[in-house]
Amino acid sequence: MRIVIAGGHGQIGLRLGRLLADRGDTALGVVRNPDHEDDLRAAGVEPVVLDLESAGVDEVAAVLAGADVAVFAAGGGPSSGIARKDTVDRAAAVLLADACAQAGVARYLLVSSMGVGLVRDGATPDGVDEGFVAYLRAKLAAEDDLRARDLAWTALRPGRLTDDAGTGRVRLEPTVDRGDVPRDDVAAVLLALADAPGTAGLVLELVSGDQPVADAVSTARA
């Protein structure tokens, strides 16, 4: 399998790349900083230096040529300003979807976030800082863009991310109570979703739980 990961040097993207390389798949990691190339190569991931905030659809489609799956795991990061929540978390995700359509890549996995429903219809949740509200709005817009597309997309909404060691056991459903989930387990779920086209069209929330990842993905439904 050939998989392109937007945000290949991110904390989830790099973990996913290692998992893919370990099982013999071809993983390409899209990064904007050339200083990250060596880290990707060390993980068995082929680096592609491309800034998704300034790239055109033709450039991204060229990277996607021959890919089986595209994964959007990029993000402006918690320290980025509100403007980059839109240009990365929304616009770059939309650009990747446009490029998938052009390159003929049917399978698209979007890393979204729990809590996006709190900002639907312009709502502003109490007690949430404006930066995180902007992030949720961007993620919701990226999800809504996918809903209108003829792509085999799946949106994954993890809970609060941690750097704890993965357990391989999760709860993966359309709606779950808020909770934590290790980034290791998020990457493992993405890997399983890439192999599960039957999850296309689903928005799934993810926290730590009791079900093995493979079982959780195989039983996921709307």
C-alpha positions in Angstrom: 0.0 0.0 0.0 1.2 3.5 -0.8 0.0 6.2 1.7 0.6 9.9 1.7 0.6 11.6 5.1 0.1 15.4 5.2 1.8 16.4 8.4 4.3 13.6 8.2 6.5 15.0 10.9 3.6 15.7 13.3 3.2 13.7 16.5 0.5 11.5 14.9 1.8 11.5 11.4 5.3 10.3 12.3 3.9 7.5 14.4 1.7 6.4 11.5 4.6 6.5 9.1 6.6 4.2 11.4 3.8 1.7 11.6 3.4 1.7 7.8 7.1 1.3 7.2 7.3 -1.5 9.8 4.8 -3.6 7.9 6.4 -2.9 4.5 4.1 -0.2 3.1 5.3 2.8 1.3 4.7 6.0 3.3 5.3 9.5 2.0 5.4 12.3 4.6 4.6 15.8 3.4 6.4 18.4 5.5 7.1 22.1 4.9 10.4 22.2 6.8 13.3 20.5 5.1 15.0 20.1 8.5 12.6 17.3 9.2 13.6 15.1 6.2 16.2 13.1 8.2 13.7 12.3 10.9 11.3 10.9 8.4 13.9 8.9 6.6 15.0 7.4 10.0 11.4 6.3 10.5 11.3 4.6 7.1 9.2 7.4 5.6 9.9 9.1 2.2 9.9 12.9 2.8 8.3 15.3 0.5 8.9 19.0 1.2 5.8 20.9 0.2 4.1 23.8 2.0 0.4 23.1 1.9 -0.4 26.7 2.8 1.1 27.9 -0.5 1.0 24.9 -2.8 -1.4 24.5 -5.7 -3.6 21.6 -6.3 -1.5 20.4 -9.2 1.6 20.2 -7.0 -0.2 18.2 -4.3 -1.8 15.9 -6.9 1.6 15.1 -8.3 2.7 13.9 -4.8 -0.5 11.8 -4.6 0.0 10.1 -7.9 -0.3 6.3 -7.5 -1.3 6.5 -3.8 -3.9 4.3 -2.3 -4.8 6.5 0.7 -4.2 10.1 1.7 -4.1 11.0 5.4 -4.5 14.6 6.7 -2.7 14.8 10.0 -1.3 18.3 9.6 -2.1 21.1 12.0 -1.1 24.7 12.7 -0.3 23.6 16.3 -1.4 25.0 19.6 0.9 28.0 19.4 -0.3 29.1 16.0 -2.5 32.1 15.6 -6.2 32.0 14.6 -5.4 32.7 11.0 -3.3 29.5 10.7 -6.1 27.5 12.2 -8.0 28.3 9.0 -5.1 28.1 6.5 -3.8 24.8 7.8 -6.6 22.9 9.6 -9.3 23.8 7.1 -7.8 25.1 3.8 -4.9 22.6 3.6 -7.3 19.7 4.4 -9.6 21.0 1.6 -6.6 21.3 -0.8 -5.6 17.7 -0.1 -9.1 16.5 -0.9 -9.1 18.5 -4.1 -5.8 16.9 -5.0 -7.2 13.5 -4.2 -10.0 14.1 -6.7 -7.5 15.2 -9.3 -5.1 12.3 -8.8 -7.7 9.6 -8.5 -7.1 8.8 -4.9 -10.4 7.6 -3.5 -9.5 7.0 0.2 -9.1 10.0 2.5 -8.6 10.0 6.2 -9.0 13.2 8.1 -7.7 13.7 11.7 -10.3 16.0 13.2 -11.2 16.6 16.9 -13.8 15.8 19.5 -15.8 18.8 20.3 -16.4 20.1 16.8 -20.1 19.8 17.3 -19.9 22.6 19.9 -19.3 25.2 17.2 -21.9 24.0 14.6 -24.2 26.7 13.3 -21.9 29.4 14.6 -22.2 28.5 18.2 -19.5 29.7 20.6 -19.1 27.4 23.6 -18.7 28.9 27.1 -15.3 28.7 28.7 -13.4 27.8 25.5 -10.6 30.2 24.4 -10.9 31.8 21.1 -7.9 29.9 19.6 -9.5 26.5 20.3 -12.8 27.8 19.0 -11.1 28.7 15.8 -9.5 25.3 15.7 -12.8 23.5 16.1 -14.5 25.7 13.4 -11.7 24.9 11.0 -12.0 21.1 11.7 -15.7 21.2 11.4 -15.4 23.0 8.0 -13.0 20.4 6.8 -15.4 17.7 7.8 -18.3 19.4 6.1 -16.3 19.8 2.9 -15.7 16.1 2.8 -19.4 15.3 3.2 -20.1 17.0 -0.1 -17.4 15.0 -2.0 -17.4 11.7 -3.9 -14.5 10.4 -1.8 -14.3 7.3 0.4 -13.5 9.5 3.4 -13.5 8.9 7.1 -13.1 11.6 9.8 -11.5 10.5 13.0 -12.1 12.7 16.1 -9.7 11.8 18.9 -10.2 13.0 22.4 -7.4 14.7 24.4 -4.1 13.5 23.1 -1.4 12.2 25.4 2.1 10.8 25.0 1.4 7.8 27.1 2.3 4.5 25.6 -0.4 3.0 23.5 -2.5 0.2 24.9 -4.0 -1.0 21.7 -7.4 -0.8 23.3 -9.9 1.9 22.4 -13.5 3.0 22.2 -14.4 4.1 18.6 -18.0 5.1 18.0 -19.9 8.0 16.3 -20.3 9.6 19.8 -18.3 8.8 23.0 -17.9 10.5 26.3 -14.9 12.9 26.4 -11.6 11.3 27.4 -8.0 10.8 26.7 -6.2 8.7 24.0 -2.5 8.1 23.4 -1.2 9.3 20.1 0.2 5.8 19.6 -3.4 4.5 19.6 -4.6 7.2 17.2 -1.9 6.2 14.8 -2.9 2.5 15.1 -6.5 3.3 14.5 -5.6 5.3 11.4 -3.6 2.4 10.1 -6.6 0.1 10.6 -9.0 2.6 9.0 -6.7 2.7 5.9 -7.4 -1.0 5.6 -11.1 -0.7 6.2 -12.9 0.9 3.2 -16.2 -0.1 4.9 -15.7 2.8 7.3 -16.1 5.3 4.4 -18.5 8.1 5.1 -18.2 7.7 8.9 -17.3 10.3 11.5 -15.9 8.4 14.5 -14.9 9.6 17.9 -11.9 8.0 19.7 -10.8 7.6 23.3 -9.1 4.9 25.3 -11.2 1.9 26.0 -11.4 -1.9 26.3 -11.8 -3.0 22.7 -8.7 -4.0 20.6 -8.1 -1.6 17.7 -8.8 -4.2 15.0 -12.1 -5.1 16.6 -13.1 -1.5 17.2 -12.6 -0.6 13.5 -14.2 -3.7 12.1 -17.4 -3.1 14.1 -17.5 0.7 13.6 -20.7 1.9 12.1 -22.8 5.1 11.9 
